């Protein structure tokens, strides 16, 4: 059994100067249409302070022929934002309360099979108040995340190892702006599957390869940009539209390690990934489109 406590404090200042030409600042506050602030001369500054604390309890042991571990954590955080240089300034505040619980079980089946299953659930509730409306809750958010995973490792031969992993993630974000009278209620589901193999045909040569695919599906409702203003459509709507859009991703990799001399080895690795929106779903006007692809080739030497 174990007990864990932590505290974290953070402070920063944002300072924007207007150089050569006037600048415009939008300070986003929930879904309320942000009023532009022009800076023709001088500067704009904002100070942000954040304090958070958490307390966690964990335990572990043996059961059902395997090893288990579980934990639960309670955390709270407060954030304050205000213009610096004033005594007792009116601060915009954000206060949140979160719970997290998780558990994992590892068990061996025979001499060549290892299975690990795990789960984690987090729930957060928070609310915001504006400095000019200190007695009014202006924004409310209730969010939760559930993560489940199963990992299987098989060693059929001393020189061969196979791994598979199945994951599932469920997200819910219910956010309400009390002033703008706008609300977003989004749910997302991500399922993923991966497989990897490691093979050592000779003592001087090791090979590895793997691949994974994941699919994200979303549902729910977001505010209609036509009910808000241009600042919302430009800065807030794209983020919500992205979270409300289906997507598919994949990743693959291969590697080789060759011991050319005692104490000297050469290695190479190639990796590639792709992320794109899923076809056939609802196409939102402010959602980004296109496909993002990335690949890399790495070469190296190890001297011992």
CORCORUR-V456109 format. One record per residue. N is the residue number from 1. RES is the residue in three letters. PHI is phi in whole degrees, 0 to 359 (NA if undefined). OMEGA is omega in whole degrees, 0 to 359 (* if undefined). Layout:
N_RES_PHI_OMEGA + N_RES_PHI_OMEGA
//
This chain:
1_UNK_NA_181 + 2_UNK_209_179 + 3_UNK_230_185 + 4_UNK_224_177 + 5_UNK_225_178 + 6_UNK_211_176 + 7_UNK_220_180 + 8_UNK_219_176 + 9_UNK_240_184 + 10_UNK_213_178 + 11_UNK_214_177 + 12_UNK_208_179 + 13_UNK_232_176 + 14_UNK_260_182 + 15_UNK_229_181 + 16_UNK_243_177 + 17_UNK_255_173 + 18_UNK_260_184 + 19_UNK_240_174 + 20_UNK_72_182 + 21_UNK_216_178 + 22_UNK_301_179 + 23_UNK_244_179 + 24_UNK_232_182 + 25_UNK_242_172 + 26_UNK_244_177 + 27_UNK_261_186 + 28_UNK_285_178 + 29_UNK_223_181 + 30_UNK_66_179 + 31_UNK_261_179 + 32_UNK_290_182 + 33_UNK_298_183 + 34_UNK_289_177 + 35_UNK_274_181 + 36_UNK_289_176 + 37_UNK_236_182 + 38_UNK_274_178 + 39_UNK_243_180 + 40_UNK_276_177 + 41_UNK_210_182 + 42_UNK_86_185 + 43_UNK_205_176 + 44_UNK_236_180 + 45_UNK_220_183 + 46_UNK_210_178 + 47_UNK_249_180 + 48_UNK_237_179 + 49_UNK_235_183 + 50_UNK_221_177 + 51_UNK_230_180 + 52_UNK_216_179 + 53_UNK_219_181 + 54_UNK_211_177 + 55_UNK_225_185 + 56_UNK_227_176 + 57_UNK_233_180 + 58_UNK_225_180 + 59_UNK_209_179 + 60_UNK_207_180 + 61_UNK_178_180 + 62_UNK_238_180 + 63_UNK_197_177 + 64_UNK_53_178 + 65_UNK_77_182 + 66_UNK_222_180 + 67_UNK_246_182 + 68_UNK_232_175 + 69_UNK_211_180 + 70_UNK_214_180 + 71_UNK_208_174 + 72_UNK_218_184 + 73_UNK_222_175 + 74_UNK_240_181 + 75_UNK_225_177 + 76_UNK_224_181 + 77_UNK_213_176 + 78_UNK_229_178 + 79_UNK_236_180 + 80_UNK_233_178 + 81_UNK_227_182 + 82_UNK_197_174 + 83_UNK_289_179 + 84_UNK_284_176 + 85_UNK_86_179 + 86_UNK_236_174 + 87_UNK_276_180 + 88_UNK_51_184 + 89_UNK_286_173 + 90_UNK_284_186 + 91_UNK_254_166 + 92_UNK_281_186 + 93_UNK_237_173 + 94_UNK_228_181 + 95_UNK_237_182 + 96_UNK_225_180 + 97_UNK_225_186 + 98_UNK_227_173 + 99_UNK_237_176 + 100_UNK_222_178 + 101_UNK_226_181 + 102_UNK_208_179 + 103_UNK_206_179 + 104_UNK_214_179 + 105_UNK_225_177 + 106_UNK_240_182 + 107_UNK_213_177 + 108_UNK_261_175 + 109_UNK_242_185 + 110_UNK_76_183 + 111_UNK_264_185 + 112_UNK_234_183 + 113_UNK_229_175 + 114_UNK_237_180 + 115_UNK_235_177 + 116_UNK_231_174 + 117_UNK_239_183 + 118_UNK_213_178 + 119_UNK_211_181 + 120_UNK_210_180 + 121_UNK_230_179 + 122_UNK_232_179 + 123_UNK_223_182 + 124_UNK_230_174 + 125_UNK_231_181 + 126_UNK_212_178 + 127_UNK_213_182 + 128_UNK_238_174 + 129_UNK_227_177 + 130_UNK_273_182 + 131_UNK_297_179 + 132_UNK_276_176 + 133_UNK_226_188 + 134_UNK_294_182 + 135_UNK_262_184 + 136_UNK_237_173 + 137_UNK_283_186 + 138_UNK_264_183 + 139_UNK_214_182 + 140_UNK_230_179 + 141_UNK_223_173 + 142_UNK_235_185 + 143_UNK_225_178 + 144_UNK_210_179 + 145_UNK_221_175 + 146_UNK_238_178 + 147_UNK_241_175 + 148_UNK_233_181 + 149_UNK_210_174 + 150_UNK_226_184 + 151_UNK_234_180 + 152_UNK_235_179 + 153_UNK_238_183 + 154_UNK_237_177 + 155_UNK_236_183 + 156_UNK_290_179 + 157_UNK_226_179 + 158_UNK_301_182 + 159_UNK_260_185 + 160_UNK_229_178 + 161_UNK_223_180 + 162_UNK_243_179 + 163_UNK_226_174 + 164_UNK_227_181 + 165_UNK_214_178 + 166_UNK_240_182 + 167_UNK_230_175 + 168_UNK_216_180 + 169_UNK_224_177 + 170_UNK_238_182 + 171_UNK_233_176 + 172_UNK_221_181 + 173_UNK_227_179 + 174_UNK_247_184 + 175_UNK_236_186 + 176_UNK_226_175 + 177_UNK_262_186 + 178_UNK_287_181 + 179_UNK_275_180 + 180_UNK_286_183 + 181_UNK_56_176 + 182_UNK_237_184 + 183_UNK_216_171 + 184_UNK_238_180 + 185_UNK_225_187 + 186_UNK_244_172 + 187_UNK_235_179 + 188_UNK_224_179 + 189_UNK_229_179 + 190_UNK_237_175 + 191_UNK_244_182 + 192_UNK_219_178 + 193_UNK_219_180 + 194_UNK_222_178 + 195_UNK_218_179 + 196_UNK_215_179 + 197_UNK_222_176 + 198_UNK_234_185 + 199_UNK_223_179 + 200_UNK_236_184 + 201_UNK_291_179 + 202_UNK_225_178 + 203_UNK_301_182 + 204_UNK_263_185 + 205_UNK_224_177 + 206_UNK_228_181 + 207_UNK_237_178 + 208_UNK_212_178 + 209_UNK_207_180 + 210_UNK_198_178 + 211_UNK_205_180 + 212_UNK_208_177 + 213_UNK_221_179 + 214_UNK_218_179 + 215_UNK_228_180 + 216_UNK_247_176 + 217_UNK_238_185 + 218_UNK_230_176 + 219_UNK_206_180 + 220_UNK_125_184 + 221_UNK_216_174 + 222_UNK_230_181 + 223_UNK_298_175 + 224_UNK_286_181 + 225_UNK_304_179 + 226_UNK_291_177 + 227_UNK_275_180 + 228_UNK_248_182 + 229_UNK_230_184 + 230_UNK_294_179 + 231_UNK_294_177 + 232_UNK_298_182 + 233_UNK_296_184 + 234_UNK_272_189 + 235_UNK_251_185 + 236_UNK_254_184 + 237_UNK_302_180 + 238_UNK_299_180 + 239_UNK_294_178 + 240_UNK_294_179 + 241_UNK_295_178 + 242_UNK_295_179 + 243_UNK_292_181 + 244_UNK_263_183 + 245_UNK_249_177 + 246_UNK_289_181 + 247_UNK_208_178 + 248_UNK_227_179 + 249_UNK_220_175 + 250_UNK_215_179 + 251_UNK_213_179 + 252_UNK_214_180 + 253_UNK_207_175 + 254_UNK_213_183 + 255_UNK_212_178 + 256_UNK_216_177 + 257_UNK_231_185 + 258_UNK_233_177 + 259_UNK_273_185 + 260_UNK_280_180 + 261_UNK_217_175 + 262_UNK_302_181 + 263_UNK_86_180 + 264_UNK_221_181 + 265_UNK_223_173 + 266_UNK_246_179 + 267_UNK_220_178 + 268_UNK_217_180 + 269_UNK_214_175 + 270_UNK_236_181 + 271_UNK_222_177 + 272_UNK_209_179 + 273_UNK_219_177 + 274_UNK_212_178 + 275_UNK_222_182 + 276_UNK_208_175 + 277_UNK_288_180 + 278_UNK_280_179 + 279_UNK_279_177 + 280_UNK_94_179 + 281_UNK_274_178 + 282_UNK_287_180 + 283_UNK_264_181 + 284_UNK_272_188 + 285_UNK_297_185 + 286_UNK_260_180 + 287_UNK_278_176 + 288_UNK_297_178 + 289_UNK_235_181 + 290_UNK_106_181 + 291_UNK_230_177 + 292_UNK_250_179 + 293_UNK_236_181 + 294_UNK_209_175 + 295_UNK_213_181 + 296_UNK_209_175 + 297_UNK_232_183 + 298_UNK_237_177 + 299_UNK_232_181 + 300_UNK_200_178 + 301_UNK_226_178 + 302_UNK_238_179 + 303_UNK_243_181 + 304_UNK_237_*
//
